[in-house]
């Protein structure tokens, strides 16, 4: 497939620590010391579903495939040319690539065109009122709904480095949200994106999704559907399209995640290492910002306020604009054996999944969670606390793949 050239991106005016002063004003957080998390001991295990795609070699710029990646595809009975020519659309549940080591995501230039991005459906994880109300001794009363507020435009001047995560599933093209995060081992040159596990892997009943790509500051100026009728690639993806060449999610999500979150919900997070479809600079250099991930965030009872950002795509939203919710978090426990999750009131719908949750510590905005589950009524959102297991996953991604 022929690619659509992406013109030079506008220069970023964002400060590194914060996405302009508006983010602090929106959060209005009281800085609190980073205390112990409520993660249980199981969360301390360093095991995580990091893909072994590094063995595949570089996927190559311009849609080229290195021999290593071709060999890995062949191991699964996949012909490279057939894959790129549309074979990726064939889903066989008996052969679904599900294990951490099975991740493959070769670049297909020009696949994510503006119309295809706009038609992608929201990836949603909902829980029933009964499931959410199962008081396990550490669940606070359900929060009152907080109406989501549209972020100021352009996003690159007013918001954290949030974007959309696109992927293909057996049901068609899907979309989530994600955040550019710092790479502690490669300062200033991060290619890491934080999102939800269910935005890259189907969980216990499935496997890795396909054609996973990240678009930072999607529809940067928040243009309407009518204004985007004949949108160019640059209008929709001002900083280009970034393909996940390596991915990681938790073993708990791979083994226990389900359509309603399941036992994997408390571990529903993912780190992507991405590369540009075109260009040579890092993601952080290109967009001009990345957020630090806080793996020692305090329990919900010690935090005065948190904000969730994302691109809700299910009605009444259409996925074209970035929204945010700010609320005092409460606790949600789905089982005594699982870590307690954060929960805030928020009306954002599917599509906001994977979007970052932020708080300000000593004047710096940090990512502390991501949107995982919410009720069918779209009145609140819940996200995992990021403890030692999440940090081990992140560190492994950074050390093993960060420089590639």
C-alpha positions in Angstrom: 0.0 0.0 0.0 1.3 3.4 -0.9 2.0 5.8 1.9 0.7 9.4 2.3 3.7 11.7 2.9 3.6 13.5 6.2 4.9 17.1 6.1 7.2 18.5 8.8 5.4 18.8 12.1 5.0 22.2 13.8 7.4 23.1 16.5 6.3 22.2 20.0 5.7 24.9 22.5 5.2 22.5 25.4 7.3 22.6 28.5 8.9 19.3 29.4 7.5 19.1 33.0 4.0 20.2 32.2 1.8 20.5 29.1 1.6 24.3 29.7 0.2 25.9 32.8 -3.4 24.9 31.9 -2.7 21.3 33.0 -1.8 22.4 36.5 -4.9 24.6 36.6 -7.1 21.8 35.5 -5.8 19.4 38.1 -5.5 21.8 41.0 -3.8 19.1 42.9 -2.3 19.3 46.4 1.2 17.8 46.2 1.4 14.7 48.4 4.4 12.6 49.3 4.7 9.4 47.4 3.8 6.8 50.0 3.3 3.1 49.9 0.8 1.6 47.4 -2.0 -0.7 48.2 -0.6 -3.3 45.8 -0.7 -6.8 47.2 2.4 -9.0 47.3 1.5 -10.6 44.0 2.1 -7.3 42.3 5.7 -7.3 43.5 6.5 -10.1 41.1 8.7 -8.8 38.3 7.2 -11.1 35.7 5.5 -9.4 32.8 4.4 -10.2 29.3 7.2 -8.5 27.4 7.3 -9.4 23.8 10.4 -11.1 22.5 10.2 -9.2 19.2 13.7 -7.9 19.8 14.9 -11.3 18.4 13.1 -10.3 15.2 15.5 -7.6 14.3 14.4 -4.1 13.1 11.2 -4.0 11.1 12.9 -1.4 9.0 11.8 2.1 7.9 9.6 2.6 4.9 7.8 -0.6 5.4 10.8 -2.9 4.8 11.1 -6.1 6.8 14.4 -7.4 8.1 15.1 -11.1 7.7 14.7 -11.7 11.5 11.1 -10.5 11.5 10.3 -12.4 8.4 11.6 -15.6 10.1 9.5 -15.0 13.1 6.4 -14.6 11.0 7.2 -17.8 9.2 7.5 -19.6 12.6 3.8 -19.0 12.9 3.1 -20.1 9.4 2.7 -16.5 8.1 4.1 -15.4 4.8 5.5 -11.8 5.0 4.1 -10.7 1.6 0.7 -12.3 2.3 0.6 -10.5 5.7 1.4 -7.1 4.2 -1.1 -7.7 1.3 -4.0 -8.3 3.7 -3.3 -11.6 5.3 -3.3 -9.9 8.7 -7.1 -9.8 8.4 -7.3 -13.6 8.8 -8.0 -14.5 12.4 -8.0 -18.1 13.5 -8.7 -18.5 17.1 -6.8 -21.8 17.2 -3.7 -20.0 15.9 -4.1 -16.6 17.6 -0.7 -15.4 18.7 -1.2 -15.1 22.4 2.0 -15.6 24.3 4.2 -12.7 25.2 6.9 -14.0 22.9 4.5 -14.2 20.0 4.1 -10.4 19.4 4.8 -9.4 15.8 3.7 -6.1 14.3 5.4 -5.3 10.9 5.0 -1.8 9.6 2.5 -1.5 6.7 3.0 1.9 5.2 -0.1 4.0 4.7 -2.4 1.5 6.3 -3.7 4.0 8.9 -5.2 6.6 6.5 -7.4 9.4 7.9 -10.7 7.7 6.9 -9.6 4.4 8.5 -8.6 6.2 11.7 -12.0 7.9 11.8 -13.9 4.7 11.3 -12.1 2.8 14.1 -14.5 1.6 16.8 -13.9 2.2 20.5 -12.2 -0.5 22.6 -14.3 -0.8 25.7 -14.2 -2.8 28.9 -17.3 -2.5 31.0 -18.4 -4.1 34.2 -21.9 -4.7 35.4 -23.3 -2.8 38.4 -23.3 -6.1 40.3 -19.6 -6.6 39.6 -18.7 -3.1 40.5 -20.8 -3.2 43.7 -19.2 -6.3 45.0 -17.9 -4.8 48.2 -14.6 -6.5 49.1 -13.9 -4.4 52.1 -11.8 -1.8 50.3 -14.3 -0.3 48.0 -15.5 3.3 48.5 -19.0 4.5 47.6 -19.6 5.0 43.9 -18.5 8.5 42.9 -20.9 11.0 41.5 -20.6 11.4 37.7 -18.1 14.1 36.6 -18.9 15.6 33.2 -15.9 15.3 30.8 -14.5 18.7 29.6 -13.1 19.2 26.2 -9.3 20.0 26.2 -8.1 23.3 24.9 -6.8 23.4 21.4 -4.3 23.0 19.9 -3.5 20.0 22.1 0.3 20.2 21.7 0.2 23.6 23.5 -2.3 22.8 26.2 -2.4 19.1 27.0 -0.1 16.4 28.1 1.4 14.3 25.3 -1.7 12.2 24.7 -2.8 10.5 21.5 -4.7 7.6 20.0 -3.7 4.0 19.8 -5.1 2.2 16.7 -5.2 -1.5 16.2 -7.0 -4.2 14.3 -9.0 -6.9 16.0 -11.2 -9.8 14.7 -14.1 -7.3 15.0 -12.3 -4.7 12.8 -10.4 -1.5 13.4 -10.4 -0.3 17.0 -9.1 2.7 18.9 -7.8 3.5 22.4 -5.8 6.3 24.0 -2.2 6.5 25.1 0.5 8.8 26.6 4.1 9.5 25.6 6.2 8.6 28.7 9.8 9.2 29.6 12.4 6.6 29.2 14.7 6.8 32.2 17.5 5.0 30.5 17.3 7.2 27.3 16.6 10.7 28.6 15.2 13.1 26.0 14.8 10.4 23.4 11.9 8.2 24.6 10.0 6.0 22.2 7.7 4.7 24.9 3.9 4.9 25.0 1.8 3.9 28.0 -1.7 2.5 27.4 -4.0 -0.3 28.7 -3.3 -4.0 28.3 -6.7 -4.5 26.6 -5.6 -2.1 23.9 -2.9 -4.5 22.7 -3.9 -8.0 23.8 -7.3 -9.6 24.1 -6.5 -11.3 27.4 -7.2 -14.9 28.5 -9.5 -15.7 25.5 -7.4 -14.3 22.8 -4.0 -12.8 21.9 -2.1 -9.9 20.4 -4.0 -7.5 18.2 -2.5 -6.4 14.9 -1.2 -3.3 13.2 -0.8 -1.4 16.5 0.1 2.2 16.0 0.2 5.4 18.0 -0.8 8.9 16.7 0.2 11.7 19.1 -2.0 14.8 19.3 -4.6 13.2 17.0 -6.6 16.0 15.3 -4.5 18.6 17.1 -6.9 21.5 16.5 -10.0 19.5 17.4 -11.7 20.0 14.0 -15.3 18.9 13.5 -16.3 15.9 11.5 -17.5 18.2 8.7 -14.2 20.0 8.7 -12.3 16.7 8.5 -14.4 15.3 5.6 -11.3 15.5 3.3 -8.6 15.6 6.0 -5.0 15.0 5.0 -2.7 12.8 7.0 -1.0 15.8 8.5 -4.3 17.2 9.8 -5.1 14.0 11.6 -1.6 12.9 12.5 0.5 16.1 12.8 3.4 14.2 14.3 3.1 11.1 12.1 2.1 7.5 12.8 4.3 5.5 15.1 4.2 1.7 14.9 4.7 -0.5 17.9 7.8 -2.7 17.2 7.8 -4.1 20.7 5.0 -4.4 23.3 4.6 -5.5 26.9 1.6 -6.2 29.1 1.3 -8.0 32.4 1.2 -11.8 32.7 -2.0 -11.3 34.7 -3.7 -9.5 31.8 -2.6 -12.1 29.3 -3.8 -14.9 31.5 -6.8 -13.4 33.2 -8.1 -10.4 31.2 -11.6 -10.6 29.8 -14.2 -8.6 28.0 -15.3 -7.1 31.3 -11.8 -6.7 32.7 -11.8 -9.9 34.7 -9.1 -10.8 37.1 -6.6 -8.9 34.8 -8.3 -5.5 35.3 -6.0 -4.6 38.2 -3.0 -5.3 35.9 -4.5 -3.7 32.8 -1.6 -1.7 31.6 0.9 -1.8 28.7 4.1 -0.2 27.5 4.8 0.1 23.7 8.1 0.8 22.1 7.3 2.6 18.9 9.1 3.7 15.7 8.0 6.3 13.1 6.4 5.2 9.9 8.6 7.9 8.4 11.4 9.9 9.9 14.4 9.2 12.2 13.9 11.2 15.4 12.6 9.8 18.6 9.0 10.2 19.6 9.9 12.5 22.5 12.0 14.7 20.3 9.3 14.8 17.7 6.4 15.8 20.0 8.5 17.8 22.4 7.4 16.2 25.7 7.1 13.0 27.7 5.7 12.3 31.2 7.4 10.5 34.1 5.6 7.4 35.3 5.1 7.4 39.1 5.3 3.8 40.4 5.0 4.8 44.0 1.7 6.7 43.9 -0.1 6.7 47.3 -3.4 5.0 47.9 -6.5 6.8 46.8 -7.2 7.9 50.4 -4.1 10.0 50.3 -4.7 11.8 47.0 -6.9 14.9 46.8 -7.3 14.9 43.0 -6.5 13.0 39.8 -7.2 13.7 36.2 -7.9 11.3 33.3 -7.3 12.3 29.7 -8.4 10.5 26.5 -10.3 10.4 23.3 -13.8 9.0 24.0 -15.3 7.6 20.9 -18.7 6.0 21.9 -21.8 8.2 22.0 -22.3 10.9 22.8 -18.7 11.5 21.7 -17.3 10.8 18.3 -13.6 10.2 19.0 -12.3 13.4 17.3 -11.7 15.5 20.4 -9.6 15.0 23.5 -11.5 15.2 26.9 -10.5 15.2 30.5 -12.1 14.5 33.9 -10.8 15.6 37.3 -12.0 14.2 40.6 -10.9 13.0 44.0 -10.2 9.3 43.6 -11.8 6.5 45.6 -11.0 2.8 45.9 -12.4 -0.1 43.9 -11.7 -3.7 44.9 -13.0 -6.4 42.6 -11.6 -9.2 44.7 -9.7 -9.5 48.0 -6.9 -11.2 46.1 -6.4 -8.3 43.6 -4.8 -4.9 44.2 -7.2 -2.1 44.8 -7.8 0.1 41.8 -8.3 3.9 41.6 -11.8 5.1 40.7 -13.1 8.6 39.7 -16.3 10.0 38.5 -16.2 10.6 34.7 -18.6 10.5 31.7 -15.9 9.5 29.1 -16.9 6.5 27.1 -15.0 3.8 25.2 -12.1 5.0 23.2 -10.7 6.7 26.3 -9.4 3.3 27.4 -5.7 3.4 28.0 -5.6 7.2 28.4 -3.3 8.4 31.1 -4.3 9.4 34.7 -2.2 12.3 36.0 -1.4 14.0 39.2 1.0 16.9 40.0 3.9 16.3 42.5 6.0 19.3 43.4 4.9 21.1 40.3 5.5 18.2 37.9 2.8 16.2 36.1 3.3 12.5 36.4 1.3 9.5 35.0 0.0 7.3 37.8 -2.6 5.1 36.1 -4.6 4.5 32.9 -8.2 4.0 32.1 -9.2 0.4 32.3 -12.8 -0.3 33.1 -16.1 1.5 33.7 -19.8 0.8 34.0 -22.3 0.6 31.1 -23.8 3.8 32.4 -20.5 5.7 31.8 -20.6 7.4 35.2 -17.1 6.5 36.4 -13.7 5.1 35.4 -11.3 2.9 37.1 -7.6 2.3 36.6 -4.8 0.2 38.1 -2.4 1.4 40.7 1.1 1.1 39.2 3.3 -0.8 41.6 6.5 -2.9 41.4 5.2 -5.3 38.8 4.4 -2.4 36.5 7.8 -0.8 37.1 9.6 -4.1 36.3 7.7 -4.3 33.1 8.6 -0.7 32.2 12.3 -1.1 33.2 12.6 -4.2 31.1 11.1 -2.5 28.1 13.4 0.5 28.5 16.6 -1.5 29.1 16.0 -4.2 26.5 14.4 -2.2 23.7 14.8 1.5 24.4 17.9 2.1 22.4 16.7 0.3 19.3 
